[in-house]
């Protein structure tokens, strides 16, 4: 069975973006020749789930969408036709993930944002969480984990420290 995996970076105090979606806290983590395991991780993925706001933020950076070669589900409340591998999905997210997990293929990558992540946590749909902790305290912004979700038991599978000071934690989520 395919796994749904969250792969994301957050500040030490739990923010995935600063005020007004500012991601500049990630800039010091850009070390030449270091991809923090992303290249290996993405080889295990053939499907991406991403929130509309996160998708639009990426597109507004003036870069090509990095997952266009994979089946992508952009979670939105707006009707929009599919464009190639980009599926603008307005339906039941739990039903989508359940269906995708039951199909043959590689793993499924959740690329944010916070609303999508927290919905998937509340529904206990994640199988793994890979969180890269950036050594900065933002104090405000978009929280990775919101209140009101059920308690989850996690098993630490790996922890890796990088020269940039970032620590990447890989957790397996217990079956509900």
Phi and psi in degrees as GROMACS dihedral restraints (atoms count N, CA, C in turn):
[ dihedral_restraints ]
;  ai    aj    ak    al  type     phi  dphi    fc
    3     4     5     6     1   -68.0    20    10
    4     5     6     7     1   151.8    20    10
    6     7     8     9     1  -107.1    20    10
    7     8     9    10     1   146.7    20    10
    9    10    11    12     1   -98.8    20    10
   10    11    12    13     1   120.8    20    10
   12    13    14    15     1  -122.9    20    10
   13    14    15    16     1   130.6    20    10
   15    16    17    18     1   -91.9    20    10
   16    17    18    19     1   126.5    20    10
   18    19    20    21     1  -126.9    20    10
   19    20    21    22     1   110.4    20    10
   21    22    23    24     1  -154.1    20    10
   22    23    24    25     1   157.6    20    10
   24    25    26    27     1  -109.3    20    10
   25    26    27    28     1   144.6    20    10
   27    28    29    30     1  -145.1    20    10
   28    29    30    31     1   152.3    20    10
   30    31    32    33     1   -67.6    20    10
   31    32    33    34     1   164.6    20    10
   33    34    35    36     1   -58.5    20    10
   34    35    36    37     1   -31.4    20    10
   36    37    38    39     1   -91.7    20    10
   37    38    39    40     1    14.1    20    10
   39    40    41    42     1    91.7    20    10
   40    41    42    43     1    21.9    20    10
   42    43    44    45     1  -104.9    20    10
   43    44    45    46     1   138.1    20    10
   45    46    47    48     1   -97.3    20    10
   46    47    48    49     1    -8.2    20    10
   48    49    50    51     1  -157.9    20    10
   49    50    51    52     1   150.0    20    10
   51    52    53    54     1   -81.7    20    10
   52    53    54    55     1  -168.0    20    10
   54    55    56    57     1   -58.6    20    10
   55    56    57    58     1   143.7    20    10
   57    58    59    60     1    55.9    20    10
   58    59    60    61     1    38.9    20    10
   60    61    62    63     1    60.4    20    10
   61    62    63    64     1    28.9    20    10
   63    64    65    66     1   -72.4    20    10
   64    65    66    67     1   121.8    20    10
   66    67    68    69     1  -109.0    20    10
   67    68    69    70     1    15.9    20    10
   69    70    71    72     1   -64.0    20    10
   70    71    72    73     1   -19.5    20    10
   72    73    74    75     1   -63.4    20    10
   73    74    75    76     1   -17.0    20    10
   75    76    77    78     1   -82.3    20    10
   76    77    78    79     1   -19.2    20    10
   78    79    80    81     1   -53.8    20    10
   79    80    81    82     1   -43.9    20    10
   81    82    83    84     1   -64.0    20    10
   82    83    84    85     1   -13.2    20    10
   84    85    86    87     1   -83.0    20    10
   85    86    87    88     1   -10.9    20    10
   87    88    89    90     1   -76.2    20    10
   88    89    90    91     1    98.6    20    10
   90    91    92    93     1  -114.0    20    10
   91    92    93    94     1   126.9    20    10
   93    94    95    96     1   -55.7    20    10
   94    95    96    97     1   129.9    20    10
   96    97    98    99     1    83.0    20    10
   97    98    99   100     1    -0.3    20    10
   99   100   101   102     1  -112.4    20    10
  100   101   102   103     1   121.8    20    10
  102   103   104   105     1  -114.7    20    10
  103   104   105   106     1     7.5    20    10
  105   106   107   108     1    57.0    20    10
  106   107   108   109     1    32.5    20    10
  108   109   110   111     1    82.0    20    10
  109   110   111   112     1     2.5    20    10
  111   112   113   114     1   -63.5    20    10
  112   113   114   115     1   -42.2    20    10
  114   115   116   117     1   -58.2    20    10
  115   116   117   118     1   -44.3    20    10
  117   118   119   120     1   -67.8    20    10
  118   119   120   121     1   -43.6    20    10
  120   121   122   123     1   -58.7    20    10
  121   122   123   124     1   -48.8    20    10
  123   124   125   126     1   -67.6    20    10
  124   125   126   127     1   -20.9    20    10
  126   127   128   129     1   -68.4    20    10
  127   128   129   130     1   -21.1    20    10
  129   130   131   132     1   -91.8    20    10
  130   131   132   133     1     6.0    20    10
  132   133   134   135     1  -117.1    20    10
  133   134   135   136     1   138.7    20    10
  135   136   137   138     1  -129.9    20    10
  136   137   138   139     1    -1.0    20    10
  138   139   140   141     1  -139.2    20    10
  139   140   141   142     1   139.6    20    10
  141   142   143   144     1  -127.3    20    10
  142   143   144   145     1   135.3    20    10
  144   145   146   147     1  -114.3    20    10
  145   146   147   148     1   129.5    20    10
  147   148   149   150     1  -147.2    20    10
  148   149   150   151     1   142.3    20    10
  150   151   152   153     1   -72.2    20    10
  151   152   153   154     1   154.1    20    10
  153   154   155   156     1   -60.6    20    10
  154   155   156   157     1   -43.7    20    10
  156   157   158   159     1   -62.2    20    10
  157   158   159   160     1   -40.6    20    10
  159   160   161   162     1   -66.5    20    10
  160   161   162   163     1   -43.9    20    10
  162   163   164   165     1   -58.2    20    10
  163   164   165   166     1   -49.1    20    10
  165   166   167   168     1   -64.8    20    10
  166   167   168   169     1   -35.4    20    10
  168   169   170   171     1   -60.5    20    10
  169   170   171   172     1   -45.7    20    10
  171   172   173   174     1   -61.0    20    10
  172   173   174   175     1   -48.6    20    10
  174   175   176   177     1   -61.1    20    10
  175   176   177   178     1   -38.0    20    10
  177   178   179   180     1   -72.1    20    10
  178   179   180   181     1    -6.6    20    10
  180   181   182   183     1   -81.4    20    10
  181   182   183   184     1    -3.9    20    10
  183   184   185   186     1    78.5    20    10
  184   185   186   187     1    20.4    20    10
  186   187   188   189     1  -114.3    20    10
  187   188   189   190     1   159.2    20    10
  189   190   191   192     1   -70.9    20    10
  190   191   192   193     1   141.7    20    10
  192   193   194   195     1   -60.6    20    10
  193   194   195   196     1   122.5    20    10
  195   196   197   198     1   -71.2    20    10
  196   197   198   199     1   -12.9    20    10
  198   199   200   201     1  -111.7    20    10
  199   200   201   202     1    21.0    20    10
  201   202   203   204     1   -64.5    20    10
  202   203   204   205     1   -16.5    20    10
  204   205   206   207     1   -86.8    20    10
  205   206   207   208     1     0.6    20    10
  207   208   209   210     1  -118.7    20    10
  208   209   210   211     1   160.7    20    10
  210   211   212   213     1   -68.4    20    10
  211   212   213   214     1   117.8    20    10
  213   214   215   216     1  -116.5    20    10
  214   215   216   217     1   135.2    20    10
  216   217   218   219     1  -117.0    20    10
  217   218   219   220     1   108.5    20    10
  219   220   221   222     1   -92.4    20    10
  220   221   222   223     1   114.0    20    10
  222   223   224   225     1   -80.5    20    10
  223   224   225   226     1   121.4    20    10
  225   226   227   228     1  -146.3    20    10
  226   227   228   229     1   162.1    20    10
  228   229   230   231     1  -103.7    20    10
  229   230   231   232     1     2.1    20    10
  231   232   233   234     1  -106.0    20    10
  232   233   234   235     1   141.4    20    10
  234   235   236   237     1   -71.8    20    10
  235   236   237   238     1   131.3    20    10
  237   238   239   240     1  -157.3    20    10
  238   239   240   241     1   135.3    20    10
  240   241   242   243     1   -71.1    20    10
  241   242   243   244     1   153.1    20    10
  243   244   245   246     1   -65.1    20    10
  244   245   246   247     1   152.3    20    10
  246   247   248   249     1  -131.8    20    10
  247   248   249   250     1    98.5    20    10
  249   250   251   252     1    64.0    20    10
  250   251   252   253     1  -122.1    20    10
  252   253   254   255     1   -83.4    20    10
  253   254   255   256     1    -4.1    20    10
  255   256   257   258     1   -88.4    20    10
  256   257   258   259     1   114.0    20    10
  258   259   260   261     1  -109.3    20    10
  259   260   261   262     1   114.6    20    10
  261   262   263   264     1   -84.6    20    10
  262   263   264   265     1   109.0    20    10
  264   265   266   267     1  -105.8    20    10
  265   266   267   268     1   123.3    20    10
  267   268   269   270     1  -110.8    20    10
  268   269   270   271     1    -4.9    20    10
  270   271   272   273     1   -83.5    20    10
  271   272   273   274     1  -159.9    20    10
  273   274   275   276     1   -72.9    20    10
  274   275   276   277     1   113.1    20    10
  276   277   278   279     1   -65.4    20    10
  277   278   279   280     1   -39.5    20    10
  279   280   281   282     1   -61.6    20    10
  280   281   282   283     1   -43.9    20    10
  282   283   284   285     1   -63.0    20    10
  283   284   285   286     1   -40.3    20    10
  285   286   287   288     1   -60.8    20    10
  286   287   288   289     1   -50.8    20    10
  288   289   290   291     1   -63.4    20    10
  289   290   291   292     1   -42.1    20    10
  291   292   293   294     1   -60.4    20    10
  292   293   294   295     1   -43.2    20    10
  294   295   296   297     1   -64.8    20    10
  295   296   297   298     1   -46.9    20    10
  297   298   299   300     1   -61.5    20    10
  298   299   300   301     1   -40.7    20    10
  300   301   302   303     1   -63.7    20    10
  301   302   303   304     1   -30.4    20    10
  303   304   305   306     1   -82.4    20    10
  304   305   306   307     1   -13.8    20    10
  306   307   308   309     1   -84.2    20    10
  307   308   309   310     1   158.1    20    10
  309   310   311   312     1   -72.2    20    10
  310   311   312   313     1   148.2    20    10
  312   313   314   315     1   148.6    20    10
  313   314   315   316     1  -172.9    20    10
  315   316   317   318     1   -82.9    20    10
  316   317   318   319     1  -174.6    20    10
  318   319   320   321     1   -71.7    20    10
  319   320   321   322     1   169.0    20    10
  321   322   323   324     1  -113.6    20    10
  322   323   324   325     1   128.6    20    10
  324   325   326   327     1  -103.9    20    10
  325   326   327   328     1   122.2    20    10
  327   328   329   330     1   -93.0    20    10
  328   329   330   331     1   117.9    20    10
  330   331   332   333     1  -104.9    20    10
  331   332   333   334     1    27.0    20    10
  333   334   335   336     1    91.1    20    10
  334   335   336   337     1  -172.8    20    10
  336   337   338   339     1   -86.8    20    10
  337   338   339   340     1  -165.4    20    10
  339   340   341   342     1   -59.5    20    10
  340   341   342   343     1   -40.1    20    10
  342   343   344   345     1   -63.4    20    10
  343   344   345   346     1   -44.5    20    10
  345   346   347   348     1   -65.3    20    10
  346   347   348   349     1   -46.7    20    10
  348   349   350   351     1   -57.1    20    10
  349   350   351   352     1   -48.0    20    10
  351   352   353   354     1   -70.2    20    10
  352   353   354   355     1   -32.6    20    10
  354   355   356   357     1   -62.8    20    10
  355   356   357   358     1   -47.4    20    10
  357   358   359   360     1   -64.0    20    10
  358   359   360   361     1   -34.5    20    10
  360   361   362   363     1   -65.9    20    10
  361   362   363   364     1   -46.9    20    10
  363   364   365   366     1   -58.6    20    10
  364   365   366   367     1   -35.9    20    10
  366   367   368   369     1   -87.4    20    10
  367   368   369   370     1     1.4    20    10
  369   370   371   372     1    55.3    20    10
  370   371   372   373     1    49.2    20    10
  372   373   374   375     1  -102.4    20    10
  373   374   375   376     1   -14.0    20    10
  375   376   377   378     1   -75.7    20    10
  376   377   378   379     1   143.6    20    10
  378   379   380   381     1  -104.4    20    10
  379   380   381   382     1   -31.5    20    10
  381   382   383   384     1  -142.4    20    10
  382   383   384   385     1   149.9    20    10
  384   385   386   387     1  -125.2    20    10
  385   386   387   388     1   122.7    20    10
  387   388   389   390     1  -115.6    20    10
  388   389   390   391     1   108.2    20    10
  390   391   392   393     1  -118.6    20    10
  391   392   393   394     1   120.3    20    10
  393   394   395   396     1   -93.8    20    10
  394   395   396   397     1   114.2    20    10
  396   397   398   399     1   -91.2    20    10
  397   398   399   400     1   116.6    20    10
  399   400   401   402     1   -90.1    20    10
  400   401   402   403     1   130.7    20    10
  402   403   404   405     1   -75.5    20    10
  403   404   405   406     1    70.7    20    10
  405   406   407   408     1  -151.1    20    10
  406   407   408   409     1   147.8    20    10
  408   409   410   411     1  -108.4    20    10
  409   410   411   412     1   111.8    20    10
  411   412   413   414     1   -83.7    20    10
  412   413   414   415     1   -36.6    20    10
  414   415   416   417     1    82.2    20    10
  415   416   417   418     1   -19.9    20    10
  417   418   419   420     1  -165.1    20    10
  418   419   420   421     1   160.2    20    10
  420   421   422   423     1   135.0    20    10
  421   422   423   424     1  -144.2    20    10
  423   424   425   426     1   -99.4    20    10
  424   425   426   427     1   115.0    20    10
  426   427   428   429     1   -73.7    20    10
  427   428   429   430     1   139.9    20    10
  429   430   431   432     1   -67.8    20    10
  430   431   432   433     1   -50.5    20    10
  432   433   434   435     1  -109.0    20    10
  433   434   435   436     1   125.2    20    10
  435   436   437   438     1  -100.1    20    10
  436   437   438   439     1   160.6    20    10
  438   439   440   441     1   -70.3    20    10
  439   440   441   442     1   162.8    20    10
  441   442   443   444     1    89.4    20    10
  442   443   444   445     1    14.7    20    10
  444   445   446   447     1  -104.9    20    10
  445   446   447   448     1   158.6    20    10
  447   448   449   450     1   -72.0    20    10
  448   449   450   451     1   158.6    20    10
  450   451   452   453     1   -68.0    20    10
  451   452   453   454     1   139.9    20    10
  453   454   455   456     1  -122.0    20    10
  454   455   456   457     1   138.9    20    10
  456   457   458   459     1   -97.6    20    10
  457   458   459   460     1   126.1    20    10
  459   460   461   462     1  -118.0    20    10
  460   461   462   463     1   145.7    20    10
  462   463   464   465     1  -111.1    20    10
  463   464   465   466     1   122.6    20    10
  465   466   467   468     1   -70.6    20    10
  466   467   468   469     1   120.9    20    10
  468   469   470   471     1  -101.1    20    10
  469   470   471   472     1   -28.0    20    10
  471   472   473   474     1  -162.9    20    10
  472   473   474   475     1   150.0    20    10
  474   475   476   477     1  -141.1    20    10
  475   476   477   478     1   129.2    20    10
  477   478   479   480     1  -134.2    20    10
  478   479   480   481     1   130.8    20    10
  480   481   482   483     1   -99.2    20    10
  481   482   483   484     1   139.6    20    10
  483   484   485   486     1  -113.5    20    10
  484   485   486   487     1   159.7    20    10
  486   487   488   489     1   -61.6    20    10
  487   488   489   490     1   -23.5    20    10
  489   490   491   492     1   -72.7    20    10
  490   491   492   493     1   -10.9    20    10
  492   493   494   495     1    97.5    20    10
  493   494   495   496     1    -9.1    20    10
  495   496   497   498     1   -73.8    20    10
  496   497   498   499     1   145.8    20    10
  498   499   500   501     1  -122.6    20    10
  499   500   501   502     1   128.7    20    10
  501   502   503   504     1  -105.4    20    10
  502   503   504   505     1   125.1    20    10
  504   505   506   507     1  -111.6    20    10
  505   506   507   508     1   132.2    20    10
  507   508   509   510     1  -119.7    20    10
  508   509   510   511     1   116.9    20    10
  510   511   512   513     1  -117.0    20    10
  511   512   513   514     1   144.4    20    10
  513   514   515   516     1  -101.1    20    10
  514   515   516   517     1   136.7    20    10
  516   517   518   519     1   -91.4    20    10
  517   518   519   520     1   132.3    20    10
  519   520   521   522     1   -63.7    20    10
  520   521   522   523     1   146.3    20    10
  522   523   524   525     1   -61.6    20    10
  523   524   525   526     1   140.7    20    10
